[in-house]
Amino acid sequence: MHLRRLAVADFRSWEQAELELEPGVTVLVGPNGVGKTNLVEAVGYLATLGSHRVATDAPLIRRGAERAVVRGLVVHHGRELGIELEITAGRANRARVNRAPVAKTRDVLGILRTVLFAPEDLALVRGDPGERRRFLDDLLVSRFPRYAAVRADYDRVLRQRSALLKTARNSRYSGRSADASGGDLSTLDVWDGHLARHGAELLAGRLELVAAIGPFAVEAFAEVAPTSDPIALVYRSSLEGELPTSVAELEVLLIEALAAVRRQEVERGVCLVGPHRDDLELRLGDGPAKGYASHGESWALALALRLGSYRLLRDDDVEPVLVLDDVFAELDSRRRSALAAVARRAEQVLITAAVPEDVPDGLSGVRFAVGGGTVERLPQEATSAQSV
C-alpha cells in the first residue's frame, strides 16, 4: 500500500498544496513552523479521520476559510482508490471515494492505513490513561474498521448515561425529585444494557489487540533498548478478576458491575464502570514505566508501541504507510538506527525533518523543500548532495 498523491485546500496553514508521491522514502525538509507536520497530519487524517495533534476538527480549517479539503490517491495491490474528505466546522463532514459520495465518512476507513510516530507519542508513556486508550482504539479501528461504529455507539451511550447520572445527583442536592428535573432513574436499566452491550464488544476487541501487539512491542523494545529491563503490556480493566474473551460473557460482567456501583454512581454523578475507565499499563521490569522509566527509556517504549503497531498491521498482510514526523532529532544513535532499519524496509515512508542532517544515512529518496507556503520537489542531484 502506498499514497500516490496528496492534495490539501485550506487545511491548517496551507491554502493549497499538492504532492506526487512514490513508494520508498520521501523526506519533507524545512524549518520548524513552515507546515511540514500539517502535510503528514493530512495523511493521517485520510487514514483515521482524526489528528494526532488535536481532539477536534475545527483547528484543521485554515483561519478565515469555511472548510478544509483533503484528497489522496491510494494504491493497493495495483488498484487505485481516491479519497476526498471535506471538513466543515459545526457541520457533518463529507466524504467521497472515487468521486462518489459515501453514506458515512467512516466508510473510508481501511482504504489507507498509516502508522505515525511523532514527538507527541511521549504522552503514550507519561500521559494519562486516555492517551493509551486512544492508542488502542485507533489501532483497533485501523485493523478492523467496523470498530469505528462500536466506538461511536459506546461514546454516545456513555454521554447520555452520564448526563442522566449527573442530573440525578444534582436533583439530590437541590431537593427536587429526579423525575421533576428530567432525570428518570428508572431508565438507567435500559442505559446499563446499552452500555454493557457496546462496552463488551469494545473491551473484547481491546483484549485481543493487546494480546496481538504485545509480542511485537516487546521485541521492538528489546531492539531499541537492549540494555534496559524488558517491557510488558497489561490491560487494566474496571472489571475485577481475570477477564473472559467472549463478548457475551463480558456483557454479563459489565451488567453485574454496573448494578454493584449504582448507588455510588448516582451519588457522584459519573459512570464508574466500562472501557472508558480502563488503562493499558506499560511495565518496565518489575514496575510501571510511568514515573520510573528514564527519558531515553520512555522514548524507546513509545517507539516500541509504534513499531509494534507497524509490525502487527504488516502481519495482517496490509503494509501501512510509515510516517515519521520530526522524530529522528529526538532519538539517540541506537534508536535512530533501529528506526531507520525499519524505514528502509517499508513500502512507503514519509519523513519530516528541519534539516537534512536529521535524516539518517541510508534513507535517501525523494525530497521536498517546504517553506514560504510552497512545497517543491528537489532535483535528484540536490537530493544526492544533501544525503552525502
N, C-alpha and C positions, 0 to 999 in steps of 0.2 A: 504494500500500500504506500502511495506517496501523493503529495499535493502538487499538482502541475501548475496551478495558477491561484494567486490570492489577489483579491481586489477589495478595497475599502473606500467608503464615501462617508464623510462626516463622522468618522469613528475616532474617538479620543482627539488627538491633536491633528489628525490627518483629514484635510478636506478631500483629497483624492490620492490614492496610491495603488499601484498595480505591480505585481512581481510575477515573472515567468520563472518557475522553479523546476528543478530536476532531481532525480534520485541522487543519493550521495550527500555530501556535505555542502551546506550553504551557510555562509557567515555574513551577518549584518554588522558592519563596523561603523562606529560613530561615537562622538562624545555623549556623556550622560545628558538626558533631557531632550534628545532630538527625535524620539519616537520609535526607537528600535523595539522596546518592550511592547509598545502599543501594537506593533505588527504581529508579533508572536502571540500576544493576547488575543488578537483576532483569530488566529489559527486555533487556539484553544477554545474560543467561543464556538467556532464551527463544529468542534468535536463534542463539546459538553453543554452548550447553551448557558455557560457561566464563565465568570472571570476568576482567575487565581488571585486577583488583587482587591476586588470589591465585591460586596454581597448583593448589590442591586445593579440594575441595568442603566439607570439614569446617568451615572458618570461616564458611560461609554459613548454618549452622544456629544459630539463636538459643541462647545459653547456657542449658542446662537442658532444652532440647527434644530429642526423639528424631529429629525430621525437620523439613525445611522444605518448603513447597509454594509454587510459583509458577504462576499461571494468567494467560493472556492470550487475548483475543479479537481476531483479526486479520481485517481487511477488505482484500480484494484483488480488483479488478475486480468489485465487487459481491457477492463470495462471502465468507461468514464462516466462519472455522475457529477452533475453540477448542483451545488447547494447555494441558495440565496437566503439570507436572514435579514429581515427588516426590524430594527429595534426602535420602538416609539415609546417615549416616556408617558406614563399614565394610561397606556392602552395596551391591548394584547399585541405581542409581536407576531409577525407573519413569516412564513417560510415557503420556499419553493424548491422542488427537486426537478432538475432538467426543465426549468421554467414553468412547471405545472404546480399550482398551489396544493399544499397538503393540509389535511384537516387540523392537525395539531403540530405545533413547532417541534414537539418531541419526536415526531415521526422521522426526523432527520438523524436522530441519534443512531450511532453504529455505522454510518456511512464513512466517517473519518474517525480514526482512533489516534489519540496522542498521549504521550507521557511527557509532562513538563516538569523540569527541575529548575527552581528559582530561589533567590535568597529568602523569600517568604517561607520556604519549606522548613526553616529552622523552628518555626512555630509548631510543626508536627511533633517535635520532641519537647520543646519548652513551653508550648502554649496550653490552653485549656482543653478539656475533653472534646469540645465542639469542633476543634481543628481536626482531631483524629477521626471523629465520626464522619465529618465531611469527606476526609480522605477515603474512608472505607466506602461510603455511599457513592462517591464519584467513580471510584474504580469498579464498584458493583454494576453501576449503570453502563460503564464503558464495556464491560464484558457481556452483560445481558440487558439491553436497552429497556426491556419490559419493566425493570425495577424503577424506572423513572415514574411510571404511573403509581406503583406501590408507594414510593417515597412521597409523591404528591398527595395521595389519598391519606397516608398516615399523618402528614403535616396538617392537612385540612381538618381531620378529626381531632387532632391534638389541640388545635387552636379553638375549635368550638367547645370541646370538653373543658379546656382550661378557662374559657370565658364563663362557662356555667359555674364552675367551682369558685371563681373569683366573685361572681355576682352573689352566690350563696354565702360566701364569707362576709362580704360587705353587708348583706342583709342581717346576719347575726349580730354584727357590731352596731348597726343602726336601729335594731329592734323591730325591723319590718319582717314580714314573712317572706320566705324565698319566692313563693308564688306571686306576691304582690310586686316584687321587683323584677319579675321576668326570669327567675332562676328556679324553675320547677325541678327539684331534685329527683322526682320520680322518673325523669328521662335519663338519669345517669346510667341506669342499667343498659339502656339502648346504646349510649355512647361507649360504655365499657365493652360491649360486644364488638362495636366497630373498631375501637382502638386495639382490642386483642386480636381481631382478625387480620388487620393490616400490619399491626406490630409483629405478629408471629411470622408473617411472610418476610418482612424486612429483617427480622432477627435471624431467621433461618439462613437467609442469603448472606448476612454478615458472618455468621459462624462458619459457613462453608468457605467463604472468601478468606478468612483468617487462616483456616487450615491449609488452604491452597497457596497463599502467598508466603506463609511463614518460612518454609524451607528455602525459597528463593531469596528472601530478605536476609536470612541467617547466612547463607552462602555469600551474598554480596557484601555483607558487613565484614566477614572474615577476609575477603579480598582487599577491602579498602582500609581496614584497621586490624592487621594480623597480630599486632601485639596487645590488643585490648581483650578484655573478657568477652565471651560470646554473648549474643543477644537472644532474646526470646520475645515473641508477640503473644500476649494473653488477653483474651476478651473478657472484660469485667461487666457483668450484667446486673441490672437492678433486681433480677430474679435470683433467688438464693439456690445454692446447691449446684450439682452437675446438671448441665442442660441437655435435653434431648435435641435431636437434629430435625425431627419431623415438625412440619407446620402445625398439624393438628394437636400434637402434644404441647407445643409451645403456646398455642392459643389457650388451652385449658389452664396452663400455669399462669398466664397473664390474667385471665379472668379471676382466678383464685387470689392472686396477689393484689389485684385492684380491690377486691372485696375486703381484704385484710387491712388495707390502709384507707378505706373510705372515710372514716372519721377524721383522720389526720389531714387528708386532702381537703375536706370541707373546712377544717379549722385554718389551714394555711392558704387555701385558695389556689393550690397548684397541683399538677399531676405528678405523682411521685414514682410511678412505675411505668416502664416502657423503654424502647430503644433510645429515646431522646435523653435518658438518664445514664446511658452506658458509656464505657470508655474502652479504648484499646491501650492496654498497659504495655509500655515498652520497657523491657527489663535488660539490664546490663549486669552480667554476672548474677550475683545473688540478690540484687536490689533494683529498685526502679531507676530508669535512666534519668528521668526528670529530677533535677536538683542534685544529681550525683555525677552525671556524665560531664567530662571536660568539654570545652568549646569544640575542640577537634573531634571528640567522640560524638558530640551532638550533630555536627555536620556529617560525620560518617554514617550515623544512624539515619538521618534524613535522606542522605544519598542512597543508602541501602533500601529504604522503603520505595524510592522511585525506581531504582534498578530492579528491585523485586517485582514491581508493577510491570515494568517493561518486559521482563522475562516471563511473567505469568501470561500476559497478553500474547506474546510471541508463541508461548507454549499452546495457546488456544488456536494456533495456526492463522493468526492475523497479526502481522508485524506492524506495530504502531509507528507513527512519526515521532521521533525523539526531539524534544525542544529543550534547549539548554540556554536559559536566559541569564546571562551575565554571572555565571557561577564559577568559571574557571579561576577568576581572580580571587575568589573566596577560599579556594582549596589549596592544601599543601601539595608538594610534588607527587607523593604517592597516590593521593586521591585524584589528582589531575590525570595521572597516567591511567588509573583504573577506569575513570570515566571516558577518557579518550579511546581506550581499547574497545569499550562497548560502542562508542560512537562510530568508530571505523567499520564495525560490522553491521551497523544499522542500514536498512534500505534507504532511509532518508533521515537526516538530522539537520535541524535548524539551530544555529548558534548566534547569540548576540554578544558583542564584546566592545568595550570602549576603545581599545587599541588593538592592533593586530597581534602584538606580543602576548596578549592574554590567551590566545588560542594555541594549544599545544602543537608541537611539531607533528607532522603526520596527518593533520586534519586539513590538508589543502583541498580546495574545492572552489566552487563558485563563490565570489564575494561581491557584496553590495556595499557601497558607501552611502550612509544615511546622514542627512544633515540639511539644514536650511529648507525644510519642507519638501525635500526630494529624496528619492531612493534610486540610485544609479548603479547598474552593474558595471564592475570594473573589468577592464580588458584582462585577458589571461596573463599577459606579460606583467601587469601590475600585481595581479594576484600572486604570481610566482615570486616576484621580488619581495612582497610583503612576508611570504612564508619562509624566506631564507633566514 
